[in-house]
């Protein structure tokens, strides 16, 4: 059974996991190589990798004594199609989507300003 969009987006919600996926775009990597640029323990990186694997975004296999990670780009297809439905986002540009949501959720909308003006005390004229 394919992972749900919720599982995929939950996995993509963390910047460390997004950075790991970007690294894996280049080539398969050993877990120790994936962990190298991050200032966290190997155990913490392994937890991130488990979340990515459970979302179907990566696969892991043991080659000899080394555990390797491989990007599974087809796993992003459903999320990409969902994102393209918004029309203003590039496929799999989650950073832009995150910035868009931050602006939308923090800025009052013009129609809300009217409500705010209505609730504000009357301005005194000079």
HELIX and SHEET records of a PDB file:
HELIX    1   1 UNK A    5  UNK A   12  1                                   8    
HELIX    2   2 UNK A   15  UNK A   26  1                                  12    
HELIX    3   3 UNK A   31  UNK A   36  1                                   6    
HELIX    4   4 UNK A   42  UNK A   54  1                                  13    
HELIX    5   5 UNK A   73  UNK A   76  5                                   4    
HELIX    6   6 UNK A   77  UNK A   84  1                                   8    
HELIX    7   7 UNK A   94  UNK A  106  1                                  13    
HELIX    8   8 UNK A  110  UNK A  119  1                                  10    
SHEET    1   A 3 UNK A  29  UNK A  30  0                                        
SHEET    2   A 3 UNK A  66  UNK A  71 -1                                        
SHEET    3   A 3 UNK A  58  UNK A  63 -1                                        
END                                                                             
